[in-house]
Amino acid sequence: MKIKFILFMFALTWLTLLVRVFLLSVESNSYYEKLSYNNTIKIEQIAPVRGEIVDINNRPLAINELGFKIQLAPHLTLKKNSDIFESELATLLSLLPHLDKEKIIKEYKKSDSYYNHNFIDIVEFVSYEQIMPVYSILSLRENINVVSSPKRYYPHNEAAAHVVGYVGRANKDDVQDDPLVELIGYSGKSGIERYYNEYLQGLAGKREIKVNANNQEVEELSSQMPVEDRKLTLNIDIELQKYIATLFENKAGAVVVMEVNGAVLSASSFPEYDLNTFVTGISSEIWEKLSNSLDKPFTNKLIHGLYPPGSVIKTGLGLLYITSPEVGQNFSVHCTASLPVGSRVFRCWKRDGHGSTDIKKAIRESCDDYFYKGSLKLGIDKMSDGLMRYGLGKKTGVDLPNEFVGTVPSREWKKKKYNKSWYIGETINTSIGQGDFLTTPMQVAQFTALMATGKLPRPYFASMLGDKLVEPQLQEVLDEGELKRLPTIQRAMYEVCNVAGGTGTNYLKTKVKIAGKTGTAQVVGILQNIKQRELEHEMEYYTRSHAWFATYGPYENPQYAVVVMVEHGGHGGAATGAIVSKIYDKLLELGYIKTEGIER
């Protein structure tokens, strides 16, 4: 029995050894083969070149400036290699004396470790002109690597800054959202650069190479080129853009010039800033100056500036009035310049009133009393529902990042935000675009295009993604009755700009026959006990009203909506009329407006 047990154990031991030998020599072969492959084969990603952004006439707005980055071999800060590090550093500084020694040391030590075997970036960008005279010397040094590295450059500096946007160094959040950003090192931070970042940055290529035990390349096994240099064409005309900037010198605000189908030809938020200061990192001095400015140059006022629209919404509200059974097309009032409601008195801007007023006169002369009394008939629910249907209080869908919604006040909105009841005085304030009513200039441009054509466009900046044309998107938001009565509103808007008594007539001087609506949006309220309001030009600058002028032209053949908003500009027509006039004349000069829109 003992002999059988010993023989069994002997056989079991040999069987176990044979199985183990089999596993090591046969079954584990694929595992060790893969491990060996990974030790000798290296996959190297190739960063794509970012696509250029150009205007509608193929003029560059964002390009790549040719240059190089400098890298150092790892582990040179180890005690045994410290002399090599100092030597390489001295060589670099002797050849390129403009480099910052302390910054180089800081960048190197930040990435150097026992676990890092890749070359370390120490200088992000050196221009082609600077590197070429010393390139042959640097390329012979085994611890220094010079790699092609284009830098984003904005040839027009501050022009169209808030539209084009800028790129900056990638942070952890950027890398987490898109691993390709870690390879590239930077990403779009604002504007078109951010909205179309994925398209512009392209796709990485890769090289499969064989390396030796020292991690040195022996052979290239395969390569795949990156998908890169994707061109993005905008509807923007940079010549028009720069011209409008001259009209806004020493002013703050926003301008939108948009085809009535939504294609944005020019859009500016003022003041602007030089985009190139952000590419390699802005200085603390410039940052402090810009961020502390009361005119808020960092805010993209086109989509992030929230302003009371004032009287520019009277066109849309007037359309709701004349198409509703509660008010009707024949509704008129006798304006005496004041409307007592409860303990308050709501005043019209014209001290002696407008007298007998119908819809056309109410829009032409911007009679507040007409809209006060109409709002009491229509009610806030139908007012807010209609205005939101016309595009206010919601995103326009423009291709810029993080567009703000704005506010069209309503019972539901107030209950949700403040958990309070609605008061009739708030209905009256809403009827003239005041109170809690807030819009963006882009929303007003979209709204104005609707008044011009009866269709609500989606504003868009991108004209072509490579060879792919971006098509306009138009919504049918007006019902049959509204479409039928829209010409009444359009005629009233014409009278605003062309008939005696029109709030814009005296301030316009353009060759193009246009229609529009002025707006003066109060920044501070007027106390009830003040009988005579202080004139705008007598007020402290930052307490003056914002000035709006929302227009379209030519009147008989609408092609463009032009919206101008001057912060603290005072009266809408006075502050904006000259700017609007010059923009239309420039559109004519550049050939955008056809000759049938010209006054003869």
NORSUL-V597426 format. One record per residue. N is the residue number from 1. RES is the residue in one small letter. D_LAST is the distance of its C-alpha to the last C-alpha in Angstrom with 1 decimal. Layout:
<<N	RES	D_LAST> <N	RES	D_LAST>>
This chain:
<<1	m	125.7> <2	k	124.9> <3	i	124.6> <4	k	122.2> <5	f	120.1> <6	i	120.1> <7	l	119.2> <8	f	116.3> <9	m	114.9> <10	f	115.3> <11	a	113.4> <12	l	110.7> <13	t	110.2> <14	w	109.8> <15	l	107.5> <16	t	105.3> <17	l	105.3> <18	l	104.4> <19	v	101.5> <20	r	100.2> <21	v	100.5> <22	f	98.7> <23	l	95.8> <24	l	95.5> <25	s	95.8> <26	v	94.0> <27	e	92.0> <28	s	90.5> <29	n	89.7> <30	s	86.1> <31	y	85.7> <32	y	87.0> <33	e	85.2> <34	k	81.9> <35	l	83.0> <36	s	83.9> <37	y	80.5> <38	n	78.7> <39	n	80.7> <40	t	79.9> <41	i	76.4> <42	k	73.4> <43	i	69.9> <44	e	67.3> <45	q	63.7> <46	i	60.8> <47	a	57.9> <48	p	54.5> <49	v	51.7> <50	r	48.8> <51	g	45.5> <52	e	42.5> <53	i	39.2> <54	v	36.0> <55	d	32.3> <56	i	29.9> <57	n	29.8> <58	n	33.6> <59	r	33.8> <60	p	37.0> <61	l	37.1> <62	a	40.9> <63	i	43.4> <64	n	47.1> <65	e	48.5> <66	l	51.7> <67	g	54.8> <68	f	58.3> <69	k	60.5> <70	i	64.1> <71	q	67.0> <72	l	70.7> <73	a	73.6> <74	p	75.1> <75	h	78.3> <76	l	78.2> <77	t	78.7> <78	l	82.2> <79	k	85.0> <80	k	86.2> <81	n	82.7> <82	s	81.6> <83	d	82.2> <84	i	80.0> <85	f	77.2> <86	e	77.5> <87	s	77.6> <88	e	74.5> <89	l	72.7> <90	a	73.8> <91	t	72.6> <92	l	69.1> <93	l	68.7> <94	s	70.0> <95	l	67.5> <96	l	64.6> <97	p	65.3> <98	h	62.0> <99	l	63.3> <100	d	64.5> <101	k	68.3> <102	e	68.7> <103	k	65.7> <104	i	67.2> <105	i	70.6> <106	k	69.1> <107	e	67.1> <108	y	70.1> <109	k	72.6> <110	k	70.3> <111	s	70.5> <112	d	74.0> <113	s	76.8> <114	y	79.8> <115	y	77.9> <116	n	74.9> <117	h	75.5> <118	n	71.9> <119	f	70.4> <120	i	68.7> <121	d	65.2> <122	i	65.5> <123	v	62.3> <124	e	59.1> <125	f	57.0> <126	v	57.6> <127	s	54.9> <128	y	55.4> <129	e	55.6> <130	q	58.3> <131	i	60.5> <132	m	60.6> <133	p	63.0> <134	v	65.5> <135	y	65.0> <136	s	68.0> <137	i	70.3> <138	l	69.2> <139	s	69.4> <140	l	73.1> <141	r	74.1> <142	e	75.3> <143	n	74.4> <144	i	70.8> <145	n	68.1> <146	v	64.6> <147	v	62.2> <148	s	58.6> <149	s	56.4> <150	p	52.6> <151	k	50.8> <152	r	47.4> <153	y	44.9> <154	y	41.4> <155	p	39.6> <156	h	36.8> <157	n	39.3> <158	e	37.7> <159	a	34.2> <160	a	33.9> <161	a	37.5> <162	h	37.7> <163	v	36.1> <164	v	38.1> <165	g	41.3> <166	y	44.4> <167	v	47.9> <168	g	51.1> <169	r	54.8> <170	a	56.1> <171	n	58.3> <172	k	61.0> <173	d	58.6> <174	d	56.3> <175	v	59.3> <176	q	60.7> <177	d	57.4> <178	d	57.2> <179	p	60.2> <180	l	58.1> <181	v	56.7> <182	e	60.2> <183	l	60.3> <184	i	56.8> <185	g	57.4> <186	y	53.9> <187	s	51.3> <188	g	47.7> <189	k	47.8> <190	s	44.2> <191	g	40.8> <192	i	40.2> <193	e	43.4> <194	r	45.4> <195	y	43.6> <196	y	43.9> <197	n	47.2> <198	e	49.3> <199	y	46.9> <200	l	46.3> <201	q	50.0> <202	g	51.2> <203	l	54.8> <204	a	57.9> <205	g	60.0> <206	k	63.7> <207	r	66.7> <208	e	70.2> <209	i	72.6> <210	k	76.4> <211	v	77.8> <212	n	81.3> <213	a	83.4> <214	n	81.5> <215	n	78.1> <216	q	77.2> <217	e	75.2> <218	v	77.4> <219	e	75.3> <220	e	71.9> <221	l	72.5> <222	s	69.0> <223	s	65.4> <224	q	62.2> <225	m	58.9> <226	p	56.5> <227	v	53.3> <228	e	50.9> <229	d	47.7> <230	r	45.6> <231	k	41.9> <232	l	39.4> <233	t	35.7> <234	l	33.3> <235	n	29.7> <236	i	29.3> <237	d	27.2> <238	i	29.3> <239	e	26.7> <240	l	24.4> <241	q	27.6> <242	k	28.7> <243	y	25.4> <244	i	25.4> <245	a	29.1> <246	t	28.1> <247	l	25.9> <248	f	29.1> <249	e	31.5> <250	n	34.4> <251	k	33.0> <252	a	34.5> <253	g	32.8> <254	a	31.0> <255	v	27.6> <256	v	26.9> <257	v	23.9> <258	m	24.7> <259	e	23.4> <260	v	23.8> <261	n	26.8> <262	g	28.5> <263	a	28.2> <264	v	28.0> <265	l	25.9> <266	s	27.0> <267	a	29.4> <268	s	31.2> <269	s	34.0> <270	f	34.5> <271	p	36.7> <272	e	37.3> <273	y	40.5> <274	d	41.7> <275	l	42.8> <276	n	45.3> <277	t	47.6> <278	f	48.5> <279	v	49.5> <280	t	53.0> <281	g	53.4> <282	i	51.8> <283	s	53.9> <284	s	55.2> <285	e	53.6> <286	i	50.0> <287	w	50.7> <288	e	51.9> <289	k	49.0> <290	l	46.4> <291	s	48.3> <292	n	49.0> <293	s	45.5> <294	l	44.3> <295	d	40.8> <296	k	42.4> <297	p	40.9> <298	f	43.1> <299	t	41.6> <300	n	38.8> <301	k	36.8> <302	l	34.5> <303	i	37.4> <304	h	40.2> <305	g	38.6> <306	l	39.3> <307	y	37.3> <308	p	37.0> <309	p	33.5> <310	g	33.3> <311	s	30.6> <312	v	28.5> <313	i	31.0> <314	k	30.4> <315	t	27.8> <316	g	30.6> <317	l	33.2> <318	g	31.2> <319	l	31.0> <320	l	34.8> <321	y	35.3> <322	i	33.5> <323	t	35.2> <324	s	38.7> <325	p	41.3> <326	e	42.4> <327	v	39.1> <328	g	37.0> <329	q	33.5> <330	n	34.5> <331	f	35.8> <332	s	35.0> <333	v	36.7> <334	h	37.4> <335	c	36.7> <336	t	39.2> <337	a	38.5> <338	s	41.7> <339	l	43.5> <340	p	47.2> <341	v	48.6> <342	g	52.3> <343	s	53.0> <344	r	49.4> <345	v	46.4> <346	f	42.9> <347	r	40.3> <348	c	36.6> <349	w	34.6> <350	k	33.7> <351	r	36.9> <352	d	36.8> <353	g	35.4> <354	h	32.5> <355	g	34.4> <356	s	33.8> <357	t	31.6> <358	d	30.6> <359	i	29.1> <360	k	25.4> <361	k	26.3> <362	a	28.7> <363	i	26.1> <364	r	23.4> <365	e	25.9> <366	s	28.3> <367	c	31.3> <368	d	34.4> <369	d	36.7> <370	y	34.9> <371	f	35.6> <372	y	39.1> <373	k	40.1> <374	g	38.5> <375	s	40.4> <376	l	43.7> <377	k	43.1> <378	l	42.0> <379	g	44.3> <380	i	44.2> <381	d	45.4> <382	k	42.6> <383	m	40.1> <384	s	41.3> <385	d	41.8> <386	g	38.2> <387	l	36.6> <388	m	38.7> <389	r	37.8> <390	y	34.1> <391	g	35.2> <392	l	36.3> <393	g	39.9> <394	k	40.4> <395	k	39.7> <396	t	36.4> <397	g	38.3> <398	v	36.3> <399	d	38.3> <400	l	39.5> <401	p	43.1> <402	n	44.4> <403	e	41.3> <404	f	42.0> <405	v	41.9> <406	g	40.9> <407	t	42.2> <408	v	41.2> <409	p	44.1> <410	s	46.3> <411	r	49.9> <412	e	51.0> <413	w	49.4> <414	k	51.0> <415	k	54.4> <416	k	54.4> <417	k	53.3> <418	y	55.1> <419	n	57.5> <420	k	56.3> <421	s	55.2> <422	w	51.7> <423	y	50.9> <424	i	48.4> <425	g	46.9> <426	e	45.8> <427	t	43.9> <428	i	42.1> <429	n	41.3> <430	t	40.1> <431	s	37.6> <432	i	35.5> <433	g	36.0> <434	q	38.9> <435	g	42.7> <436	d	43.7> <437	f	40.2> <438	l	39.3> <439	t	36.5> <440	t	35.4> <441	p	31.8> <442	m	32.0> <443	q	32.9> <444	v	30.0> <445	a	27.6> <446	q	29.4> <447	f	29.3> <448	t	25.5> <449	a	25.0> <450	l	27.3> <451	m	25.2> <452	a	22.1> <453	t	23.9> <454	g	27.3> <455	k	29.2> <456	l	30.9> <457	p	30.7> <458	r	33.3> <459	p	31.8> <460	y	33.1> <461	f	33.1> <462	a	35.2> <463	s	33.4> <464	m	36.5> <465	l	40.2> <466	g	41.5> <467	d	40.4> <468	k	39.9> <469	l	36.4> <470	v	35.8> <471	e	34.4> <472	p	32.2> <473	q	34.0> <474	l	32.5> <475	q	34.5> <476	e	34.2> <477	v	35.1> <478	l	33.6> <479	d	35.8> <480	e	34.8> <481	g	34.3> <482	e	32.1> <483	l	29.8> <484	k	29.6> <485	r	28.8> <486	l	26.4> <487	p	23.2> <488	t	24.4> <489	i	24.5> <490	q	21.1> <491	r	19.6> <492	a	21.6> <493	m	20.3> <494	y	16.7> <495	e	18.0> <496	v	19.7> <497	c	16.5> <498	n	14.2> <499	v	16.8> <500	a	19.2> <501	g	22.4> <502	g	21.0> <503	t	23.0> <504	g	20.2> <505	t	17.5> <506	n	19.0> <507	y	19.4> <508	l	16.0> <509	k	13.5> <510	t	11.5> <511	k	8.2> <512	v	9.4> <513	k	9.8> <514	i	13.6> <515	a	16.8> <516	g	20.1> <517	k	23.3> <518	t	24.9> <519	g	28.7> <520	t	31.4> <521	a	34.6> <522	q	37.8> <523	v	40.2> <524	v	43.1> <525	g	44.0> <526	i	44.2> <527	l	47.8> <528	q	48.4> <529	n	50.1> <530	i	47.1> <531	k	45.5> <532	q	42.8> <533	r	41.1> <534	e	40.8> <535	l	37.3> <536	e	36.0> <537	h	36.0> <538	e	39.6> <539	m	40.8> <540	e	42.5> <541	y	40.0> <542	y	41.4> <543	t	41.5> <544	r	37.9> <545	s	35.7> <546	h	33.6> <547	a	29.9> <548	w	27.8> <549	f	24.2> <550	a	23.8> <551	t	20.3> <552	y	18.6> <553	g	15.2> <554	p	13.0> <555	y	14.0> <556	e	13.8> <557	n	15.4> <558	p	17.5> <559	q	18.5> <560	y	19.7> <561	a	21.6> <562	v	21.7> <563	v	24.6> <564	v	25.7> <565	m	29.1> <566	v	30.5> <567	e	34.2> <568	h	35.4> <569	g	31.9> <570	g	32.3> <571	h	29.5> <572	g	27.1> <573	g	23.7> <574	a	25.0> <575	a	26.6> <576	t	24.1> <577	g	20.6> <578	a	20.1> <579	i	21.6> <580	v	19.4> <581	s	16.2> <582	k	17.6> <583	i	18.7> <584	y	15.4> <585	d	14.0> <586	k	17.3> <587	l	16.9> <588	l	13.7> <589	e	15.7> <590	l	18.7> <591	g	17.1> <592	y	18.0> <593	i	14.6> <594	k	13.3> <595	t	9.9> <596	e	9.4> <597	g	9.2> <598	i	6.2> <599	e	3.8> <600	r	0.0>>
